[in-house]
């Protein structure tokens, strides 16, 4: 089971690195970051995911603070 999770983690890390490299190359070749983010938001609703994750993180920190 440990080997399976290691393979999955490796695939995820490689995908994140590939995405970061593509984003960086886009910026180096003159892409506009606002246009990239606008395109991602219109296709994948990126802002709603960010807002949801921020809300979950806020709830988690408030819960942890209430324990102490």
N, CA, C and O atoms as a MOPAC input file, in Angstrom:
PM7 MOZYME 1SCF
protein

 N      0.82600 1    -1.19600 1     0.00000 1
 C      0.00000 1     0.00000 1     0.00000 1
 C      0.87000 1     1.26000 1     0.00000 1
 O      0.52400 1     2.26500 1    -0.62100 1
 N      1.98700 1     1.19200 1     0.69500 1
 C      2.88300 1     2.33600 1     0.76200 1
 C      3.43700 1     2.67900 1    -0.62100 1
 O      3.59000 1     3.85300 1    -0.95700 1
 N      3.73500 1     1.66800 1    -1.41200 1
 C      4.25800 1     1.89900 1    -2.76100 1
 C      3.21000 1     2.56500 1    -3.63500 1
 O      3.53600 1     3.43000 1    -4.44800 1
 N      1.96300 1     2.17200 1    -3.47400 1
 C      0.88000 1     2.78200 1    -4.24600 1
 C      0.73300 1     4.25900 1    -3.96000 1
 O      0.57800 1     5.06000 1    -4.88300 1
 N      0.78000 1     4.63000 1    -2.68900 1
 C      0.66800 1     6.04300 1    -2.33400 1
 C      1.88100 1     6.83500 1    -2.80600 1
 O      1.76100 1     8.00500 1    -3.17000 1
 N      3.03200 1     6.20500 1    -2.79900 1
 C      4.23600 1     6.87800 1    -3.28300 1
 C      4.12000 1     7.16500 1    -4.78600 1
 O      4.53300 1     8.22700 1    -5.25100 1
 N      3.56100 1     6.22400 1    -5.53200 1
 C      3.36400 1     6.42400 1    -6.96700 1
 C      2.36300 1     7.54800 1    -7.21700 1
 O      2.58900 1     8.40500 1    -8.07200 1
 N      1.26000 1     7.54600 1    -6.47300 1
 C      0.24700 1     8.59000 1    -6.62400 1
 C      0.83100 1     9.95000 1    -6.28000 1
 O      0.60200 1    10.91800 1    -7.00500 1
 N      1.57300 1    10.04100 1    -5.19900 1
 C      2.19700 1    11.29900 1    -4.79900 1
 C      3.18400 1    11.78400 1    -5.85000 1
 O      3.25600 1    12.97900 1    -6.13600 1
 N      3.94100 1    10.86200 1    -6.42300 1
 C      4.88700 1    11.23300 1    -7.46800 1
 C      4.16700 1    11.80100 1    -8.68600 1
 O      4.60400 1    12.80200 1    -9.25400 1
 N      3.07700 1    11.17600 1    -9.08500 1
 C      2.30400 1    11.66000 1   -10.23100 1
 C      1.74600 1    13.05100 1    -9.95500 1
 O      1.77700 1    13.91300 1   -10.83300 1
 N      1.23700 1    13.27800 1    -8.75100 1
 C      0.66800 1    14.58400 1    -8.39100 1
 C      1.75600 1    15.65400 1    -8.39900 1
 O      1.54500 1    16.74700 1    -8.92500 1
 N      2.90700 1    15.35100 1    -7.82700 1
 C      3.99900 1    16.32900 1    -7.78900 1
 C      4.48400 1    16.65600 1    -9.19600 1
 O      4.76300 1    17.81700 1    -9.49900 1
 N      4.58700 1    15.65600 1   -10.05200 1
 C      5.01800 1    15.88800 1   -11.43100 1
 C      3.99600 1    16.75500 1   -12.16200 1
 O      4.37500 1    17.64500 1   -12.92300 1
 N      2.70600 1    16.50800 1   -11.94000 1
 C      1.66400 1    17.31100 1   -12.58500 1
 C      1.71900 1    18.76200 1   -12.11800 1
 O      1.56100 1    19.67700 1   -12.92600 1
 N      1.94100 1    18.97900 1   -10.83200 1
 C      2.03400 1    20.34300 1   -10.30200 1
 C      3.26800 1    21.04500 1   -10.87100 1
 O      3.19200 1    22.20900 1   -11.26700 1
 N      4.39100 1    20.35100 1   -10.91300 1
 C      5.60700 1    20.94600 1   -11.47300 1
 C      5.44400 1    21.27300 1   -12.95400 1
 O      5.89600 1    22.32400 1   -13.40800 1
 N      4.81000 1    20.39500 1   -13.69900 1
 C      4.58300 1    20.65000 1   -15.11900 1
 C      3.67800 1    21.86200 1   -15.31700 1
 O      3.92000 1    22.68000 1   -16.20400 1
 N      2.64400 1    21.97800 1   -14.50000 1
 C      1.77400 1    23.14100 1   -14.58200 1
 C      2.50400 1    24.42300 1   -14.23700 1
 O      2.30600 1    25.44600 1   -14.89100 1
 N      3.34600 1    24.37900 1   -13.21700 1
 C      4.11300 1    25.56500 1   -12.83400 1
 C      5.10400 1    25.95400 1   -13.92200 1
 O      5.30400 1    27.13900 1   -14.18700 1
 N      5.71900 1    24.97200 1   -14.54700 1
 C      6.66000 1    25.26400 1   -15.63800 1
 C      5.92000 1    25.89400 1   -16.81500 1
 O      6.39400 1    26.87100 1   -17.39500 1
 N      4.76300 1    25.34100 1   -17.16800 1
 C      3.98000 1    25.91400 1   -18.27100 1
 C      3.54400 1    27.34100 1   -17.96100 1
 O      3.59400 1    28.20700 1   -18.83400 1
 N      3.11500 1    27.59400 1   -16.72200 1
 C      2.70900 1    28.93600 1   -16.32200 1
 C      3.90000 1    29.88500 1   -16.38700 1
 O      3.77400 1    31.00900 1   -16.87300 1
 N      5.05100 1    29.44000 1   -15.90000 1
 C      6.25600 1    30.26900 1   -15.93100 1
 C      6.71300 1    30.58600 1   -17.34300 1
 O      7.10100 1    31.71800 1   -17.63300 1
 N      6.67100 1    29.59800 1   -18.22100 1
 C      7.05300 1    29.83700 1   -19.60800 1
 C      6.07700 1    30.81100 1   -20.25500 1
 O      6.47700 1    31.66600 1   -21.04500 1
 N      4.80500 1    30.68200 1   -19.92200 1
 C      3.81900 1    31.62300 1   -20.44300 1
 C      4.10700 1    33.04800 1   -20.00800 1
 O      3.98500 1    33.98200 1   -20.80100 1
 N      4.48700 1    33.21500 1   -18.75500 1
 C      4.81800 1    34.55000 1   -18.26700 1
 C      6.08700 1    35.08900 1   -18.92200 1
 O      6.17500 1    36.27400 1   -19.24700 1
 N      7.06400 1    34.21200 1   -19.11200 1
 C      8.32200 1    34.64900 1   -19.73500 1
 C      8.13700 1    35.04700 1   -21.19900 1
 O      8.87800 1    35.88400 1   -21.71400 1
 N      7.16400 1    34.45900 1   -21.85900 1
 C      6.94800 1    34.76700 1   -23.26800 1
 C      5.96500 1    35.90900 1   -23.47000 1
 O      5.56200 1    36.19200 1   -24.59900 1
 N      5.57800 1    36.56700 1   -22.38100 1
 C      4.76500 1    37.77000 1   -22.50700 1
 C      3.28100 1    37.60600 1   -22.24600 1
 O      2.49600 1    38.47700 1   -22.62200 1
 N      2.88100 1    36.53200 1   -21.62300 1
 C      1.46400 1    36.35200 1   -21.32000 1
 C      1.03200 1    37.29700 1   -20.20000 1
 O      1.84100 1    37.69100 1   -19.36000 1
 N     -0.21700 1    37.64300 1   -20.19900 1
 C     -0.77500 1    38.52300 1   -19.18400 1
 C     -1.38500 1    37.66200 1   -18.07100 1
 O     -2.31400 1    36.90300 1   -18.34600 1
 N     -0.90000 1    37.74700 1   -16.82500 1
 C     -1.42600 1    36.90800 1   -15.75100 1
 C     -2.91800 1    37.12500 1   -15.50000 1
 O     -3.62900 1    36.17500 1   -15.17400 1
 N     -3.39800 1    38.35300 1   -15.64800 1
 C     -4.82000 1    38.60700 1   -15.43800 1
 C     -5.66100 1    37.86800 1   -16.47000 1
 O     -6.72600 1    37.34100 1   -16.14600 1
 N     -5.19200 1    37.82900 1   -17.69400 1
 C     -5.92300 1    37.12300 1   -18.74700 1
 C     -5.91500 1    35.61400 1   -18.50300 1
 O     -6.91800 1    34.94100 1   -18.74600 1
 N     -4.79300 1    35.08100 1   -18.02600 1
 C     -4.71000 1    33.65300 1   -17.71500 1
 C     -5.68700 1    33.30600 1   -16.60100 1
 O     -6.43800 1    32.33700 1   -16.71100 1
 N     -5.68200 1    34.09100 1   -15.53200 1
 C     -6.58100 1    33.82200 1   -14.40900 1
 C     -8.04100 1    34.00100 1   -14.80300 1
 O     -8.90000 1    33.25100 1   -14.34000 1
 N     -8.33100 1    34.97000 1   -15.63900 1
 C     -9.70400 1    35.17100 1   -16.11200 1
 C    -10.15700 1    33.96600 1   -16.94300 1
 O    -11.29700 1    33.52000 1   -16.81800 1
 N     -9.28200 1    33.44900 1   -17.77500 1
 C     -9.61000 1    32.28300 1   -18.57700 1
 C     -9.83200 1    31.05500 1   -17.69800 1
 O    -10.77900 1    30.29900 1   -17.91600 1
 N     -8.97100 1    30.85300 1   -16.71400 1
 C     -9.14700 1    29.73200 1   -15.79000 1
 C    -10.44100 1    29.86100 1   -15.00600 1
 O    -11.13100 1    28.86800 1   -14.77500 1
 N    -10.77300 1    31.08200 1   -14.59600 1
 C    -11.99000 1    31.29300 1   -13.83100 1
 C    -13.22400 1    31.01700 1   -14.68500 1
 O    -14.18300 1    30.41800 1   -14.20000 1
 N    -13.21600 1    31.44000 1   -15.93500 1
 C    -14.38900 1    31.22400 1   -16.78200 1
 C    -14.54500 1    29.74900 1   -17.15100 1
 O    -15.67000 1    29.27400 1   -17.30700 1
 N    -13.44800 1    29.02600 1   -17.29300 1
 C    -13.54000 1    27.61100 1   -17.66200 1
 C    -13.73400 1    26.68400 1   -16.46200 1
 O    -14.51300 1    25.73400 1   -16.53100 1
 N    -13.03400 1    26.95600 1   -15.37200 1
 C    -13.00900 1    26.02100 1   -14.24100 1
 C    -13.52100 1    26.61000 1   -12.93500 1
 O    -13.42500 1    25.95000 1   -11.90000 1
 N    -14.05600 1    27.81300 1   -12.94200 1
 C    -14.60100 1    28.47100 1   -11.74600 1
 C    -13.56300 1    28.50000 1   -10.62300 1
 O    -13.83400 1    28.09300 1    -9.49300 1
 N    -12.38900 1    28.98300 1   -10.95600 1
 C    -11.25300 1    28.99000 1   -10.04500 1
 C    -11.53200 1    29.81600 1    -8.78800 1
 O    -11.14900 1    29.41400 1    -7.68900 1
 N    -12.19000 1    30.95700 1    -8.93700 1
 C    -12.45300 1    31.81300 1    -7.77800 1
 C    -13.36200 1    31.13700 1    -6.76500 1
 O    -13.18300 1    31.32700 1    -5.56200 1
 N    -14.32700 1    30.35800 1    -7.21700 1
 C    -15.21100 1    29.68000 1    -6.26400 1
 C    -14.44300 1    28.61200 1    -5.48800 1
 O    -14.69800 1    28.41400 1    -4.30000 1
 N    -13.50500 1    27.91900 1    -6.14400 1
 C    -12.67700 1    26.94800 1    -5.43100 1
 C    -11.79700 1    27.63800 1    -4.39300 1
 O    -11.64000 1    27.14200 1    -3.27800 1
 N    -11.23000 1    28.76800 1    -4.75600 1
 C    -10.38300 1    29.51300 1    -3.82500 1
 C    -11.20100 1    29.98800 1    -2.63100 1
 O    -10.75500 1    29.87800 1    -1.48900 1
 N    -12.40400 1    30.51800 1    -2.89000 1
 C    -13.25900 1    30.98100 1    -1.80200 1
 C    -13.67300 1    29.83300 1    -0.89300 1
 O    -13.70000 1    29.98900 1     0.32800 1
 N    -13.99500 1    28.67900 1    -1.47500 1
 C    -14.39000 1    27.52000 1    -0.67800 1
 C    -13.24000 1    27.03800 1     0.19200 1
 O    -13.42900 1    26.77600 1     1.38000 1
 N    -12.05800 1    26.91800 1    -0.38300 1
 C    -10.89300 1    26.45900 1     0.39500 1
 C    -10.53100 1    27.45700 1     1.48600 1
 O    -10.13900 1    27.06100 1     2.58300 1
 N    -10.65700 1    28.74400 1     1.19500 1
 C    -10.39100 1    29.76200 1     2.20500 1
 C    -11.39100 1    29.65800 1     3.35700 1
 O    -11.02500 1    29.78500 1     4.52500 1
 N    -12.64700 1    29.42600 1     3.01200 1
 C    -13.67100 1    29.25500 1     4.04400 1
 C    -13.40100 1    28.04600 1     4.91400 1
 O    -13.54000 1    28.11600 1     6.13500 1
 N    -13.01300 1    26.92600 1     4.29400 1
 C    -12.69300 1    25.72900 1     5.06800 1
 C    -11.49300 1    25.96700 1     5.97900 1
 O    -11.49500 1    25.53600 1     7.13200 1
 N    -10.47500 1    26.64600 1     5.47400 1
 C     -9.28800 1    26.92300 1     6.28600 1
 C     -9.64100 1    27.83600 1     7.45800 1
 O     -9.13300 1    27.65000 1     8.56400 1
 N    -10.51000 1    28.82100 1     7.22100 1
 C    -10.93000 1    29.71800 1     8.29000 1
 C    -11.69800 1    28.95400 1     9.36400 1
 O    -11.46300 1    29.15300 1    10.55600 1
 N    -12.61600 1    28.07900 1     8.94600 1
 C    -13.36800 1    27.27300 1     9.90600 1
 C    -12.44800 1    26.35900 1    10.70000 1
 O    -12.62700 1    26.18500 1    11.90600 1
 N    -11.46100 1    25.77500 1    10.02400 1
 C    -10.52800 1    24.89400 1    10.70200 1
 C     -9.70700 1    25.64100 1    11.73500 1
 O     -9.53000 1    25.15500 1    12.85200 1
 N     -9.20300 1    26.81600 1    11.38100 1
 C     -8.40100 1    27.57300 1    12.34600 1
 C     -9.25700 1    28.04700 1    13.51700 1
 O     -8.78300 1    28.07100 1    14.65300 1
 N    -10.51700 1    28.42700 1    13.25800 1
 C    -11.39600 1    28.84000 1    14.35400 1
 C    -11.69100 1    27.67000 1    15.28300 1
 O    -11.75600 1    27.84500 1    16.50000 1
 N    -11.87000 1    26.47800 1    14.72000 1
 C    -12.11700 1    25.29400 1    15.53900 1
 C    -10.90200 1    24.95300 1    16.38500 1
 O    -11.03900 1    24.60500 1    17.55800 1
 N     -9.72600 1    25.04800 1    15.80500 1
 C     -8.51200 1    24.75200 1    16.54600 1
 C     -8.29700 1    25.79100 1    17.64400 1
 O     -7.89700 1    25.44500 1    18.75500 1
 N     -8.56300 1    27.06700 1    17.33800 1
 C     -8.41800 1    28.11500 1    18.36400 1
 C     -9.39900 1    27.91100 1    19.50500 1
 O     -9.06700 1    28.17800 1    20.66000 1
 N    -10.60900 1    27.44000 1    19.19700 1
 C    -11.60500 1    27.26000 1    20.25300 1
 C    -11.22500 1    26.11400 1    21.18900 1
 O    -11.67700 1    26.07500 1    22.33300 1
 N    -10.40500 1    25.18900 1    20.71400 1
 C     -9.97300 1    24.08600 1    21.56800 1
 C     -8.98300 1    24.54500 1    22.62900 1
 O     -8.89400 1    23.95000 1    23.70300 1
 N     -8.23800 1    25.60800 1    22.32300 1
 C     -7.24400 1    26.10600 1    23.26700 1
 C     -7.78400 1    27.31000 1    23.90700 1
 O     -7.11900 1    27.91300 1    24.74800 1

